[in-house]
Amino acid sequence: MIPTNSWNGSVNQSVLVFLVSILFVPCLFSAPTFQEKPKQSKPSELLRRDMNSEIVIPVIGLNLHLFADGKSDVLRKLKFGEPVRFDKDSLESPKEDWIPVKLEDGLSGFIKRSVVRSVPAKQYLSTLVFEAEKQILSKQVEFLAKQEITDTIFSISSSGKFTGDDFIFLRAKAGFFLKKTVDLMNEKGIKPDNDPNTLEFLKRHQTKLLYDYSSGKYYVDSNYFWKLLESYPKTKHSDYAGYLATESIPVVDCGVDLRCRLEELRKGKLRYLYLFPTGNYVTLYTKDIVKTLNSMTKDPDSIPCFSPVSEGIKSEINQMIRYASETGPREKKQILPHLQILKKECFR
């Protein structure tokens, strides 16, 4: 006869084993889970959104399809930033994944909604420039693609759609993109004579470029930005254009040529201080100018003002003194003493 306590112990042990088996086999006993489907917009909501938005193409080579179907014919590939508008005359009912669009040449088709940026009209310019700059600064984007982006921004800036502050901002950014593209060409040693596409690209922008025969490199002419400032003075983005003008001046190996060194300072950083005494880059450029002038004047006897001193050197010193005299009081106090030393040594 089995003792009662032994039988209870066996029963309790069996129950425990059963409970443990339930706890540690969740795949068999856990409650089923359901993945909630993403909420789809109603056709009326899509139509209202598209009617009140502008479209930015942020990629290279987006397919324009004949129908709202990825398997339908590709009419052509769209360029980065190519102007398109919502086709309100499309007979297709609005679809979540596709936007009916019409191009400037009248061609109609469909593009993938998930690839493009659909934004309110007031955000179109900032979105376009943001997407362009992201591509231009990316090391993963090819040189030819950067040419296309630069061409697009210049084309849009010349369309007449933007004026005033928006125009100077767009033109300044277009010049910046041209500079970064040309810098990449120089860095990679791409020779336009062996690359027809690059040669055509340079021809399209030849009025904005300079060529240095000694180094065999192209540069954006800083006068492109200075002229932009002269045509649209005191706009919201003038300071930025002035900065780009200063940064576009190619570095010249002047050696001990005093006139050359002074001219480089005057045409760039000092000119910026003169035009923008309260600009965002005043502190940075003042520091650079003072550092350069200090290296010239710390030993007055070593200043290369050999008799007879050329009129070119005298002219540069006088112009720099005039520019420095019209900068901010703090900058003038730092720069003028060095220029006075130069004048004392070179005008005696």
C-alpha positions in Angstrom: 0.0 0.0 0.0 1.4 3.3 -1.1 1.7 6.0 1.7 -0.6 9.0 1.1 2.1 11.5 1.4 4.2 9.7 -1.3 1.3 9.6 -3.7 0.7 13.4 -3.2 4.3 14.1 -3.8 4.2 12.2 -7.1 1.1 14.0 -8.2 2.6 17.4 -7.3 5.8 16.6 -9.2 3.8 15.6 -12.3 1.8 18.8 -12.2 5.0 20.8 -11.8 6.6 19.2 -14.9 3.4 19.9 -16.9 3.4 23.6 -15.9 7.0 24.0 -16.7 6.5 22.5 -20.1 3.8 25.0 -20.8 5.9 28.0 -19.6 8.9 27.1 -21.7 7.1 26.3 -25.0 5.7 29.7 -25.9 5.6 28.9 -29.6 2.8 26.4 -29.1 0.7 28.3 -26.5 1.4 32.0 -27.0 -1.4 34.2 -28.3 -1.2 34.9 -32.1 0.0 38.3 -33.1 -1.4 40.3 -36.0 0.7 42.9 -37.9 -1.4 46.0 -38.4 -1.5 47.1 -42.1 -0.3 50.7 -42.8 -3.1 53.1 -43.0 -3.7 54.1 -46.6 -4.8 57.6 -47.6 -8.2 58.0 -49.2 -8.2 59.1 -52.9 -9.7 62.5 -51.9 -6.9 63.1 -49.4 -4.2 62.1 -51.9 -5.7 64.4 -54.5 -5.9 67.4 -52.1 -2.3 66.8 -51.0 -1.0 66.5 -54.5 -2.9 69.6 -55.7 -1.3 71.7 -53.0 2.3 70.4 -53.3 5.3 70.8 -55.5 7.5 67.9 -56.4 11.3 67.7 -56.0 13.2 64.9 -57.9 16.1 64.2 -55.4 17.7 61.4 -57.5 19.5 60.8 -60.8 17.6 58.9 -63.5 14.1 58.4 -62.0 11.9 56.4 -64.4 8.9 58.1 -65.9 6.4 55.3 -66.5 3.5 55.3 -69.0 1.1 53.9 -66.4 1.0 53.6 -62.6 2.8 50.3 -62.8 6.5 49.5 -62.4 6.2 47.0 -65.3 4.8 49.6 -67.8 7.0 51.2 -70.4 9.6 53.8 -69.3 9.0 57.0 -71.3 12.3 58.4 -70.2 14.6 59.0 -67.2 14.2 62.2 -65.3 17.2 64.4 -64.3 17.9 65.5 -60.8 15.7 68.4 -59.8 13.9 68.4 -63.2 10.8 70.5 -62.9 7.6 68.4 -62.9 4.1 69.2 -61.8 1.1 67.2 -60.6 -1.0 66.3 -63.7 -4.5 67.3 -62.6 -5.8 66.2 -66.0 -4.8 62.6 -65.5 -7.7 60.1 -66.0 -6.2 57.7 -63.5 -7.7 57.7 -60.0 -5.2 58.8 -57.3 -2.9 55.9 -56.0 -0.9 55.7 -52.9 2.3 54.6 -54.6 2.2 56.7 -57.8 1.9 60.4 -58.8 0.7 61.4 -62.2 3.0 64.2 -63.5 3.4 66.4 -66.5 6.9 67.7 -67.6 7.6 71.1 -69.0 7.7 69.7 -72.6 4.1 68.4 -72.1 5.0 64.7 -71.7 2.9 63.0 -69.1 3.5 59.8 -67.0 3.8 58.4 -63.5 6.6 58.4 -61.0 7.0 56.5 -57.7 5.8 58.6 -54.8 8.2 57.0 -52.3 11.2 58.2 -54.3 10.4 61.9 -54.6 9.8 64.8 -52.2 6.3 66.3 -52.2 6.4 69.5 -50.3 4.4 72.8 -49.8 5.3 75.5 -52.4 7.1 77.6 -49.8 9.4 74.7 -49.0 10.3 73.9 -52.6 13.5 75.9 -52.9 15.0 75.0 -49.6 14.2 71.3 -50.2 15.7 71.4 -53.7 18.9 73.0 -52.6 19.2 70.7 -49.5 18.9 67.6 -51.7 21.3 69.0 -54.3 23.9 69.9 -51.7 23.6 66.5 -50.1 24.5 64.9 -53.4 27.2 67.4 -54.3 29.0 66.8 -51.0 28.7 63.0 -51.1 31.8 61.0 -52.0 29.5 58.2 -53.3 28.0 60.4 -56.0 29.8 60.2 -59.4 31.4 63.1 -61.1 29.0 63.0 -64.1 26.0 63.1 -61.7 27.4 66.2 -60.0 27.7 67.9 -63.4 24.0 67.1 -64.0 23.0 68.5 -60.6 25.0 71.7 -61.1 23.5 72.2 -64.6 20.0 71.8 -63.1 20.4 74.3 -60.4 21.8 76.9 -62.9 18.9 76.2 -65.2 16.3 76.7 -62.5 18.0 79.9 -61.3 17.7 81.3 -64.8 14.1 80.3 -65.3 12.7 83.5 -63.9 10.7 81.7 -61.2 12.8 83.1 -58.4 13.7 86.8 -57.6 15.2 88.9 -54.9 16.7 87.0 -51.9 15.7 83.6 -53.4 17.4 84.4 -56.7 20.8 85.4 -55.1 20.6 82.4 -52.8 20.0 80.0 -55.7 22.7 81.6 -57.9 25.2 81.6 -55.0 24.5 77.9 -54.4 24.8 77.1 -58.1 28.2 78.7 -58.1 29.2 76.7 -55.0 28.1 73.5 -56.7 30.1 74.4 -59.7 33.2 75.0 -57.5 32.8 71.7 -55.8 32.4 69.9 -59.1 35.4 71.5 -60.7 37.4 70.9 -57.5 36.6 67.2 -57.9 37.7 67.3 -61.5 41.0 68.8 -60.5 41.5 66.3 -57.7 40.8 63.3 -59.9 43.0 64.7 -62.7 40.2 64.5 -65.2 41.3 65.9 -68.6 38.4 67.4 -70.6 40.2 66.8 -73.9 39.7 63.1 -73.2 36.2 63.4 -71.8 33.6 64.9 -74.2 30.9 65.2 -71.5 33.2 67.2 -69.2 34.4 69.3 -72.1 30.8 70.3 -72.9 30.1 70.9 -69.2 33.1 73.4 -69.1 31.9 75.1 -72.2 28.5 75.7 -70.8 30.1 77.4 -67.8 33.1 79.0 -69.4 32.1 82.5 -68.5 32.3 81.6 -64.8 35.6 79.8 -64.9 39.3 80.5 -65.0 42.1 78.2 -66.2 45.5 78.2 -64.6 48.0 77.2 -67.2 50.9 76.6 -64.7 48.9 74.0 -62.7 46.5 72.9 -65.5 43.5 73.4 -63.2 40.2 75.1 -63.5 38.7 77.5 -60.9 35.4 79.3 -60.5 36.1 83.0 -61.1 35.6 84.8 -57.8 34.2 87.7 -59.9 31.1 85.6 -60.5 30.2 86.0 -56.9 31.4 89.6 -56.5 29.3 90.6 -59.5 26.3 88.9 -58.0 26.8 91.1 -54.9 27.2 94.2 -57.0 23.9 93.5 -58.8 22.0 92.6 -55.6 23.6 94.5 -52.7 22.5 94.1 -49.1 20.2 91.1 -49.6 19.7 88.4 -47.0 22.3 86.1 -48.6 24.9 88.7 -49.6 27.2 87.7 -46.8 27.2 84.1 -48.0 28.0 85.1 -51.6 30.9 87.2 -50.2 32.2 84.2 -48.4 32.1 82.1 -51.5 33.8 84.9 -53.5 36.6 84.9 -51.0 37.0 81.2 -50.9 37.0 80.9 -54.7 40.2 82.9 -55.1 42.9 80.4 -56.1 45.9 80.1 -53.9 48.9 81.6 -55.6 52.5 80.9 -54.8 53.8 84.5 -54.5 57.1 83.6 -52.9 58.7 86.8 -51.7 56.8 89.0 -54.2 55.3 91.5 -51.8 52.9 93.0 -54.3 51.5 89.6 -55.1 51.0 88.7 -51.4 49.3 92.0 -50.6 47.0 91.8 -53.7 45.9 88.3 -52.7 44.9 89.6 -49.2 43.2 92.7 -50.6 41.1 91.0 -53.3 39.9 88.3 -50.9 39.6 88.5 -47.1 40.2 92.2 -46.7 37.6 92.9 -49.4 35.1 90.8 -47.5 35.8 92.8 -44.3 35.4 96.0 -46.2 32.0 95.0 -47.7 30.7 93.1 -44.6 32.1 94.8 -41.4 29.6 92.8 -39.4 29.6 89.6 -41.5 29.6 86.1 -40.2 33.2 85.5 -41.2 34.8 88.7 -40.0 36.5 87.1 -37.0 37.9 84.3 -39.0 39.3 86.4 -41.8 40.6 89.1 -39.5 42.7 86.4 -37.7 44.1 85.2 -41.0 44.9 88.7 -42.3 46.7 89.7 -39.0 48.6 86.4 -39.0 49.9 87.0 -42.6 50.7 90.7 -42.1 52.5 89.9 -38.8 54.7 87.4 -40.6 55.6 90.2 -43.1 56.3 92.9 -40.5 57.7 91.2 -37.4 61.2 92.1 -38.8 60.9 95.4 -40.6 64.4 95.1 -42.1 63.4 91.9 -43.9 60.4 93.5 -45.7 61.2 93.2 -49.5 60.9 96.9 -50.3 64.0 97.2 -52.4 64.7 100.6 -53.9 63.3 101.7 -56.2 60.0 100.5 -54.7 57.5 99.8 -57.5 54.4 101.8 -57.8 52.5 98.5 -57.7 53.6 97.9 -54.1 52.8 101.4 -53.1 49.4 101.3 -54.7 48.5 98.0 -52.9 49.6 99.3 -49.5 47.5 102.5 -50.0 44.4 100.5 -51.1 44.7 98.1 -48.2 45.0 101.0 -45.7 41.8 102.5 -47.2 40.0 99.2 -47.0 41.2 98.6 -43.4 40.2 102.1 -42.3 36.6 101.3 -43.2 36.3 98.0 -41.4 34.9 97.6 -37.9 36.8 99.3 -35.0 38.2 96.1 -33.6 39.4 94.8 -37.0 40.9 98.2 -37.9 42.8 98.3 -34.6 44.4 94.9 -35.3 45.2 95.4 -39.1 46.2 99.0 -39.5 49.4 98.9 -37.4 50.9 96.3 -39.7 50.0 98.2 -42.8 51.6 101.4 -41.3 54.8 99.5 -40.8 54.7 98.4 -44.4 54.1 102.0 -45.5 56.9 103.3 -43.4 59.4 100.9 -44.8 58.3 101.0 -48.5 57.6 104.8 -48.8 60.8 106.3 -47.5 
